[in-house]
């Protein structure tokens, strides 16, 4: 299992300064699990929190579950082989990570 964590690194992200909060990538039972979270100076349009994130779980090059947020689109998740997209109700970074981990575990069953 490979795991890389890079806290407290200041980067420029698409014309905005951002603090890299989490960057982790691991392989579990043939599934690639990746978490990347940035803290922004201001929320993205469509979001009420200051985070930009990409949480991914896939196998064989195909997405199993993915959580992310985009400017104007807000927080959402993709699931299944057709990557069905649904809104995600962001409450906290901790809840986001717990919800993603629960979906990853379900996918591995």
Contact map, one row per residue, 1 for C-alpha under 8 A:
1110000000000000000000000111000000000000000000000000000000000000000000000000000000000000000000000000000000000
1111000000000000000000001110000000000000000000000000000000000000000000000000000000000000000000000000000000000
1111100000000000000000011100000000000000000000000000000000000000000000000000000000000000000000000000000000000
0111110000000000000000111000000000000000000000000000000000000000000000000000000000000000000000000000000000000
0011111000000000000001110000000000000000000000000000000000000000000000000000000000000000000000000000000000000
0001111110000000000111100000000000000000000000000000000000000000000000000000000000000000000000000000000000000
0000111110000000001111100000000000000000000000000000000000000000000000000000000000000000000000000000000000000
0000011111000000001110000000000000000000000000000000000000000000000000000000000000000000000000000000000000000
0000011111100000001110000000000000000000000000000000000000000000000000000000000000000000000000000000000000000
0000000111110000111100000000000000000000000000000000000000000000000000000000000000000000000000000000000000000
0000000011111000111100000000000000000000000000000000000000000000000000000000000000000000000000000000000000000
0000000001111111110000000000000000000000000000000000000000000000000000000000000000000000000000000000000000000
0000000000111111110000000000000000000000000000000000000000000000000000000000000000000000000000000000000000000
0000000000011111000000000000000000000000000000000000000000000000000000000000000000000000000000000000000000000
0000000000011111100000000000000000000000000000000000000000000000000000000000000000000000000000000000000000000
0000000000011111110000000000000000000001100000000000000000000000000000000000000000000000000000000000000000000
0000000001111011111000000000000000000001100000000000000000000000000000000000000000000000000000000000000000000
0000000001111001111100000000000000000111100000000000000000000000000000000000000000000000000000000000000000000
0000001111100000111110000000000000000111000000000000000000000000000000000000000000000000000000000000000000000
0000011111100000011111100000000000011110000000000000000000000000000000000000000000000000000000000000000000000
0000011110000000001111100000000000011110000000000000000000000000000000000000000000000000000000000000000000000
0000111000000000000111110000000000111100000000000000000000000000000000000000000000000000000000000000000000000
0001111000000000000111111000000001111000000000000000000000000000000000000000000000000000000000000000000000000
0011100000000000000001111100000001110000000000000000000000000000000000000000000000000000000000000000000000000
0111000000000000000000111110000111100000000000000000000000000000000000000000000000000000000000000000000000000
1110000000000000000000011111000111000000000000000000000000000000000000000000000000000000000000000000000000000
1100000000000000000000001111111110000000000000000000000000000000000000000000000000000000000000000000000000000
1000000000000000000000000111111110000000000000000000000000000000000000000000000000000000000000000000000000000
0000000000000000000000000011111000000000000000000000000000000000000000000000000000000000000000000000000000010
0000000000000000000000000011111100000000000000000000000000100000000000000000000000000000000000000000000000000
0000000000000000000000000011111110000000000000000000000011110000000000000000000000000000000000000000000000010
0000000000000000000000001111011111000000000000000000000111100000000000000000000000000000000000000000000000000
0000000000000000000000001111001111100000000000000000001111000000000000000000000000000000000000000000000000000
0000000000000000000000111100000111110000000000000000011110000000000000000000000000000000000000000000000000000
0000000000000000000001111000000011111000000000000000111100000000000000000000000000000000000000000000000000000
0000000000000000000111110000000001111100000000000000111000000000000000000000000000000000000000000000000000000
0000000000000000000111100000000000111110000000000011110000000000000000000000000000000000000000000000000000000
0000000000000000011111000000000000011111000000000011100000000000000000000000000000000000000000000000000000000
0000000000000000011110000000000000001111100000000111000000000000000000000000000000000000000000000000000000000
0000000000000001111000000000000000000111111000000111000000000000000000000000000000000000000000000000000000000
0000000000000001110000000000000000000011111000000100000000000000000000000000000000000000000000000000000000000
0000000000000000000000000000000000000001111100001100000000000000000000000000000000000000000000000000000000000
0000000000000000000000000000000000000001111110111110000000000000000000000000000000000000000000000000000000000
0000000000000000000000000000000000000000011111111111000000000000000001110100000000000000000000000000000000000
0000000000000000000000000000000000000000001111100000000000000000000000111100000000000000000000000000000000000
0000000000000000000000000000000000000000000111110000000000000000000001111110000000000000000000000000000000000
0000000000000000000000000000000000000000001111111100000000000000000000110110000000000000000000000000000000000
0000000000000000000000000000000000000000001101111100000000000000000000000000000000000000000000000000000000000
0000000000000000000000000000000000000000011100111110000000000000000000000000000000000000000000000000000000000
0000000000000000000000000000000000000011111100111111000000000000000000000000000000000000000000000000000000000
0000000000000000000000000000000000001111001100001111100000000000000000000000000000000000000000000000000000000
0000000000000000000000000000000000001111000100000111110000000000000111000000000000000000000000000000000000000
0000000000000000000000000000000000111100000000000011111000000000001110000000000000000000000000000000000000000
0000000000000000000000000000000001111000000000000001111100000000011110000000000000000000000000000000000000000
0000000000000000000000000000000011110000000000000000111110000000011100000000000000000000000000000001000000000
0000000000000000000000000000000111100000000000000000011111000011111000000000000000000000000000000000000000000
0000000000000000000000000000001111000000000000000000001111100011110000000000000000000000000000000000000100000
0000000000000000000000000000001110000000000000000000000111111111100000000000000000000000000000000000000000000
0000000000000000000000000000011100000000000000000000000011111111000000000000000000000000000000000000000000000
0000000000000000000000000000001000000000000000000000000001111100000000000000000000000000000000000000000000000
0000000000000000000000000000000000000000000000000000000001111110000000000000000000000000000000000000000000000
0000000000000000000000000000000000000000000000000000000001111111000000000000000010000000000000000000000000000
0000000000000000000000000000000000000000000000000000000111101111110000000000001110100000000000000000000000000
0000000000000000000000000000000000000000000000000000000111100111110000000000011110100000000000000000000000100
0000000000000000000000000000000000000000000000000000000111000011111000000000111100100000000000000000001100100
0000000000000000000000000000000000000000000000000000011110000011111100000000111000000000000000000000000000000
0000000000000000000000000000000000000000000000000000111100000000111110000011110000000000000000000001000000000
0000000000000000000000000000000000000000000000000001111000000000011111000011100000000000000000000000000000000
0000000000000000000000000000000000000000000000000001110000000000001111101111000000000000000000000000000000000
0000000000000000000000000000000000000000000101000001000000000000000111111110000000000000000000000000000000000
0000000000000000000000000000000000000000000111100000000000000000000011111100000000000000000000000000000000000
0000000000000000000000000000000000000000000111100000000000000000000001111100000000000000000000000000000000000
0000000000000000000000000000000000000000000011000000000000000000000011111110000000000000000000000000000000000
0000000000000000000000000000000000000000000111100000000000000000000011111111000000000010000000000000000000000
0000000000000000000000000000000000000000000001100000000000000000001111001111100000000011110000000000000000000
0000000000000000000000000000000000000000000000000000000000000000001110000111110000001111100000000000000000000
0000000000000000000000000000000000000000000000000000000000000000111100000011111000001111000000000000000000000
0000000000000000000000000000000000000000000000000000000000000001111000000001111100111100000000000000000000000
0000000000000000000000000000000000000000000000000000000000000011110000000000111111111000000000000000000000000
0000000000000000000000000000000000000000000000000000000000000011100000000000011111110000000000000000000000000
0000000000000000000000000000000000000000000000000000000000000111000000000000001111110000000000000000000000000
0000000000000000000000000000000000000000000000000000000000000000000000000000001111110000000000000000000000000
0000000000000000000000000000000000000000000000000000000000000011100000000000011111111000000000000000000000000
0000000000000000000000000000000000000000000000000000000000000000000000000000011111111100000000000000000000000
0000000000000000000000000000000000000000000000000000000000000000000000000001111000111110000000000000000000000
0000000000000000000000000000000000000000000000000000000000000000000000000001110000011111000000000000000000000
0000000000000000000000000000000000000000000000000000000000000000000000000111100000001111100000000000000000000
0000000000000000000000000000000000000000000000000000000000000000000000000011100000000111110000000000000000000
0000000000000000000000000000000000000000000000000000000000000000000000000011000000000011111000000000000000000
0000000000000000000000000000000000000000000000000000000000000000000000000010000000000001111110110000000000000
0000000000000000000000000000000000000000000000000000000000000000000000000000000000000000111110110000000000000
0000000000000000000000000000000000000000000000000000000000000000000000000000000000000000011111110000000000000
0000000000000000000000000000000000000000000000000000000000000000000000000000000000000000011111111000000000000
0000000000000000000000000000000000000000000000000000000000000000000000000000000000000000000111111100000000000
0000000000000000000000000000000000000000000000000000000000000000000000000000000000000000011111111110000000000
0000000000000000000000000000000000000000000000000000000000000000000000000000000000000000011111111111000000000
0000000000000000000000000000000000000000000000000000000000000000000000000000000000000000000011111111100000000
0000000000000000000000000000000000000000000000000000000000000000000000000000000000000000000001111111110000000
0000000000000000000000000000000000000000000000000000000000000000000000000000000000000000000000111111111000000
0000000000000000000000000000000000000000000000000000001000000000001000000000000000000000000000011111111100000
0000000000000000000000000000000000000000000000000000000000000000000000000000000000000000000000001111111110000
0000000000000000000000000000000000000000000000000000000000000000000000000000000000000000000000000111111111000
0000000000000000000000000000000000000000000000000000000000000000100000000000000000000000000000000011111111100
0000000000000000000000000000000000000000000000000000000010000000100000000000000000000000000000000001111111110
0000000000000000000000000000000000000000000000000000000000000000000000000000000000000000000000000000111111111
0000000000000000000000000000000000000000000000000000000000000000000000000000000000000000000000000000011111111
0000000000000000000000000000000000000000000000000000000000000001100000000000000000000000000000000000001111111
0000000000000000000000000000101000000000000000000000000000000000000000000000000000000000000000000000000111111
0000000000000000000000000000000000000000000000000000000000000000000000000000000000000000000000000000000011111
